[in-house]
């Protein structure tokens, strides 16, 4: 006899994609997070049920070879015309180091802080999965005279003005080095839709805003989005040397920037980690790593303390203020610490009703790499899985030897995920992740973090997901 239970099982077999997609949407709504352009849904699947995704060779051909992009740094997905289906955007470092970068303390800075071209390349995607590059779609509202973002990082894609078309917040982490001094104040454009496939620069006020152009000028290495003040629209949090910066949306895509934590921040992810209805954040500079810092090129410059260097969970009060609750444990290989945190991404990865975190982490100066997982246990985050991408050398157990070998950020040991893009690649109802990063990084390009359940993950290379993905070349 055909029971109700069997009927439900049959529905799952026939329509697993929609059921799981709906469940993901419910989790997002319940936990107060947005997917911010870093989620690939089933509208990117073809008639064979496989995702159609750009390969690394496609990135090099269509993004890195564009005149406006010095090299690709990442990818994003959004709906540019309001038809309910995902389109694509590639972005990268703009053309700013015309005379070549300069080196100090192991870090590279350009002569110019902003780029001469806009390195944001949106593509429309049709039903046949043809990716068509869109041009002359941005109205810069007379802000282009100061240039464009030179190092676009972790772009935010959300419908900030509520018109059904996604908008684009452009975090910029540009660095200029002139006369031996670093400068970091660079333009962060915010493009708000004025119709299908059209955007105009909106207005910014507040902290670190250039009043002449009404544009934000912070060092935005990390970013995320959500309704942090519970007024019904999507706000943004970016990182800066002055702290985590809350950008409050007026509902039309104009923002007011205020500091919402006081310490230097480098990474951030938002979500309701304690299920109280208010958005919280995980943010900070880096995990404390003084034993290695003193042998680094910044050893005599940066005074590292547990207070200045930590990655911590902050609870929000629903009005844009945050209180530190917990300092997170770093991933290690014996004494070696993966102390730097390029990115963090929140989602309910075990489907238990609370938010967890995955993160790409590296050693100081981007030496060695891992993809780590923090499980939410009673509103605290516990490190439960470490997937080594590039293991630290045995010699690096001695911080002094590490300091002799790793003296810049640009070495053969530099690999990481610029951003984890969420995707249920095998359609099993467990959220996985795709590594988005620079096209030249062959070690990490298009790696997948496959969710096995119980907060354990496997790392798969692009060839290992061919049964679920058709790669564009």
N, C-alpha and C positions, 0 to 999 in steps of 0.2 A: 504494500500500500504506500502511495506517495504522500509522505508526511510534510507538515509545514516546515520542519527542519530541513528536509531534503530539498524543498522548494527554495529555501533561502540559500542553501549551498549551490544549487543550480544557478541562481541569480549571480552569486559571486563568481562562479566559473564563467558565466556569459558576459558579465559586465563588471569585472574587477577594477578597471581603470576608474570609472565614474564613482564607484563606491568609495574607493580609497581616496580619490581626489576630494570628494565631499567631506570625508573624515578629516583630511588635512586642513580644509577650509574651516571646519568647525574648531579644530585645535588652534588655528591662528586667531580666530575671533575670540575664543575663550581666554587665551593666554595673552591677548593684547598686543601681539607682535604684528609687524608687517613683513612682507617678504622682500620689499625694497629692491626689486629688479634682479634678485639673486635666487629665483625659483623657476625651474623649467617644468611647465605643466604638460598635460597630454595633448594640447593643441600643437605641440611640436612633434607629434607622432604621425607617421605616414599610414597608408592603407594596410601595411603589413604589421602595424602595431609597434613599429620601432621608432625611437627618437631619431630625428634628423638634426645632427649637430655639426658645427664647424670643426674640422680637424686642425692640428697645429700647422700643417702646411697651408691650409686655407687662411689661417691667421696671418702667416708671413706674406702671403700673396695679396690679400685684400685689406689688411690693416697696416702691417709694418711697412709695406711698400707704398703706402699713400704718402703724398708730399707733406701732408699735415701732421704726420705721426713719425717721430724719431724711432720709437719702438713701442709695440703693444704692451700694455700692462694688465688689461683685463677685459671682461665681457659683462654685458647686462641684457636683461630681457624686459620688454614692456609693450604695452598696446598703444601704438602711435596714432591709430585712426579710430579707435573706439568700437572696433568690430568684435571684441571679445577674444581675439586670438593674439598670441605673442608675436612681436617683432624683435629685432636684435639691435644692439649697439656695441661697437668695439671702441676702445679708447686706449690712450697711452701717454707716453711722454711726448710733449710737443718739441718743436725746434727752438731751443733756447741756448744750447751750448755751441753757438756757431764757431767760437774760437777754441772749443775744447774745454772740458771740465778741469777744475783745479782740485788739488788734494790737500786736505789738512785733517789731522787727527784720524786718519783712515777713512774719511768721508769725502765725497765729491760734491762740489758746488759749481754752479754755472756763473758766468759773468752777468747774465740777465736772469731776473727772477721769474719773468713770464715769457710765454712762447709767442712767436710771431704769427702762428696759425692756431686755430681751434682744433685740438686733437680728439674731438668727439665725432664719431662716424656712425650715425644711425642708418639702419637698413630696414626696409619693409620686406616682409616675408609673405609670399602668396600661397595659395593652396597647393601648388606644385613644389613648394619649398625652394623657390628661387629667391635668393637674397639680393635685393636691389639697393645699391647705395643711394642715399638721399642727400641732395646738396641744396644750398641756399634755403635752409629751413629755419635758421635761427635769426631773430631780430635782437641784436645786442643792446639796443636801447642806449646807444652812444657810449657804451662802456669798453668797446674794443680798442680804444686808443691806448689803453694801458696794457694791451696784450691779453693772452689767454693762459689758462692753466698749463703749466709746464710738466707737471707730474700728476696726472689724474689718478686718484686712488679710490677704489671701492665706491663707485658711483651709486647714488641713491635714486631710485625710480619709483615714484608714487604719484597718485592723483591728488596733488596738493590743493587744487582749486575746485575739486568736486564736479568736473564737467565730463567725466567718463573717459578721459584721455590722460595717459600717464605723462608726468612732468619729470624734469631731470635736475637734480642737485649735484653740482660738480665739486667734490672735495679735491683740494689742491695741496700737495705736499712738496712744493718747490723749495729749493735751497739755492741761494746765491752766495758766492764767496769772492769778496773783493777786498784787497789790501789786508788780507789775513783775517777778515771778520765775516762771520756767517750772518745772513739775513734770511728771514722766513716769511715775511708778510707778502702774500701773493693772492691774486684774485681767485675767488670761488664763485663762478657763475651759477645762477639759478634760473633755469629756463621753464617758463610756465606756458602751457598750451593756450593758443588762441584759436584753435580749430584743428582738424585732422592734419597731422604732419607739419604743424607750425608751432613755434615756441618764441616767447619774448622774455628777455631778462626782466626779472621782478625787482622790487626794492628791498633793501636790507637796512636796518637801523641797529644801534646798540654797540656792544663790545667788539672791538677790532674792525669796525666798519669805516671804509673810506667815504666820507660825507659827500665828496664831489661826485662820485659815481654811484653811491648807495649800494656798494658791493662789499661783501665780507672779505677779510684779508688775513685769515688765520692759516696756521700750518695744520691742515686737515688730513693727517695720515689715516685715522680711523673714523668711521661714521656708521650711523644706523638711524632708523626712523621709527616713530610711533607717537601715540597721543600722550605725551608726558604730563600735560596739564588737564586732561579729561574734559576738553571743551568740544570734542567731536571732530577735530581735524587732525591731520598728520603733521607732527613736528619732526625735527631733526636734531641729533646730537653729533657733534664732531669733536675731535681731540685737538689739543693745542698745548704749547709749552706753559700757558697760563692756567690750564685745567681743562676739564670737560666743558664744552660750550653747548648750551641748550639754545636752539633756534626755534622760537615760538611762532607758529603759523597764525596769520590773521584770518585764515579760511579762504583767502584768495591767492595764496602763494607768496605773499610778502612776509618777511621774517624779522623778528627782533632777537638779537643775540645777547645772551647773558651767560656768565660763568655759573656752572652748577656744581663743580667741585674745584678745590683750590690747588691741587697738585698737578704737576706735569702729567699729561696723558698721551698715549700713543696708540691705544686700541680701545674699542668699545663695542658692546653688544647690549641690546635692550630687550626687556621682557618682564612679565610678571612672575618672578621666581618664587614668591611666597603666596601667590593666589589670593591677594587681598584686593584686587581690582585696580591697583596702581602699578604703573610701569617702574621697574627697577633697572639697574644697569650693572654690568661687569666692565670695569675699566681700570686703567693704570698706566704706568710707564713701562716697567719690565719687572720680572721677578728679581729679588735681591740676589746679587752675584758678586760681592765685593772681592772675593778671592781671585776672580778672573779680571775684574775691572782694573785692579791696581797694576796688572801687567799689560793692559790694553793701551792703545795709542791715546786714549782719553784718561789714562790713569792719573795724570797730574792736573786734569781739568775738571772732571766730574767727581764730585764727592758723593758717593753712593751710601745711603743708609736704608734700613728697612722702612722708614717712613717715606723716603723719596722714591724708592723703587719697590713696587709691589703691584700685583694684579688682584683686585678686590671686588667683592660683591657689595653693592650699595642698594639699600631699599629706598624707593621713592615715596613721597607723601601725596602724590597726585596733583601737586601744585608746582612741580618743577624743582623741588629740593630733594637732596639725597643724603643718606647717612650710611657710613661704612659699617658693614656687618661682619664680613669675613675676608681674610686674606687667603688666596688660593695657593695650593701646593704646586710647585713646578715639576715638570718631568725631568728625570735625570738618567744618565748612564754612569753609574758609580758616582764619582765626584763631579763629572761634567754636567752642567745645568743648561737645559734649553731655556734660557732666561728671557729671550726677546720674543715678543708676541705680535707678529705682523697683522693677524686678523683673528676674530672670534665670531662664531655664528650660533644663534640660539634656535632650538626647536625641541619639540617633544619626541625625542628619538626612540623612546621605548613605549610610547603610547599609554603612559600611566597617568596622564593628566597634569603633569608639571613640566617645566622647561629644563632642558639639559643644554650643554654647550660642547661644540667641537671647535678645534682651534689648530691653526698651523703655528708651530713654534720652531725657533732656531737658537743656536748658541750665539754668543756675542759676536758682532760683526758678521752675522748670517753664516756662521760656521756650523755645518751639520743641520739636520732637519728632521722633524717628526710631525705627525698629525695626532693630536691627543683628544681625549674625550672626558668630559666631566659630567657625572650623573647627579641629578638633583635628588638629594635624600633629606627629607624633612626640611626643605627650604635652604639647605646648604649644598654646596657643590663639592663633590668628591672625585678626585682623579681615579678613573677606573680602567682606562685603556690607553696604551701608548704604541703607536705604529711608527717605527723608525723608517724614514725615507732615505736619509743619507747619514749613516752612523758617524759619530765623532771618532777621530783617530785615537788609537790607544795612547799615543804620546801626549794627548791633550788632557789626560788625567793629571798631568803636572801643569798648573796654570802658567808657570813661567815659560815652558816650552810652547804652550799654546800661543802665548803672546809673541814669541819669536817667529812663529810660523804664520799667524793670522794678524796682519797689520792693516788691512783695508776691508771694506765691505764687498769688494769685487775680487773674489778668489774663486778657485775651482771647487770650493766647498760650499758655494752659495746656491741654495735651492730651497724653495718654499712655495706655498700657495698664497697668492695675492688675495684671493677670496674663495671661500667655500660656497659653491652654488648648489642649492638644494635640488634634488631630483630623485624620485623613486624609480631608479633606472630599470629594475627588474620587476616592477609592478607587484610587489608582494605586500604592500601596505606599511612598509618600514622605510622611513626617509633615509636616503643615501646622500652623498655629496660628490660634486665634480670640482676638481682643482682648476681654478682660473688664475693664470699668471702670465708672465712675459713669454712671448713666443720663442725666444732664444733658449729658454730653460727646458732642455729636453728631458731632464731627470724627473720633472714634476708636471710637465704639460699634459693636461687632460687626464690626470690620474683620477681614479674613483675611490672613495671611501665607502665600501659596501657594508651596509648594516645587516649583521647576522642575527640580531636580537640579543636581549640581555645586556645591552650596552657594550657589545663587542663588535669590532669591525675588521674587515680585511681591506688591504690596498690592492687595487687592480689597475693594470696598465690599459691603455686604449684598446689594444688588440684582444684583451680578455673580456670585453663587453660587446663584441661584434654581434652577438646573438640578440642584443637589445638596442644597438645603436647602428645607424647608417651614417658614416662619416662623410662630410662634404670635403672634397679635395680641391 
